[in-house]
Amino acid sequence: MSLEEGRLIRTARKKSGYTQLQLCAKLGLSHAPINQVENGWESISLFNLRMICDAIGLEVVIKEKKKDA
């Protein structure tokens, strides 16, 4: 997970009114992974990413990569 993606998750979490600890409690996750993802230090499973995004109003989109011309 990049720092840019982590910042997007952090911003959406804050707009949703959750602290990291509140979001972790709601989702049944430990605090460390969410903190590390928000800081771009660690990857996260697709399952957990979708769960987090659903809770804070983001959507996970997977698109086919454009081929270079």
VENJO-V657231 format. One line per field, one symbol per residue. phi: phi as a letter, one per 20 degrees, with the letter a starting at -180 (. if undefined). A space follows every 10 residues. Layout:
phi = ???
//
This chain:
phi = .effffffff ffffffneeg ffffffemdf fgffffffem ebebffgfff fffgfdndce cdcfffeff
//
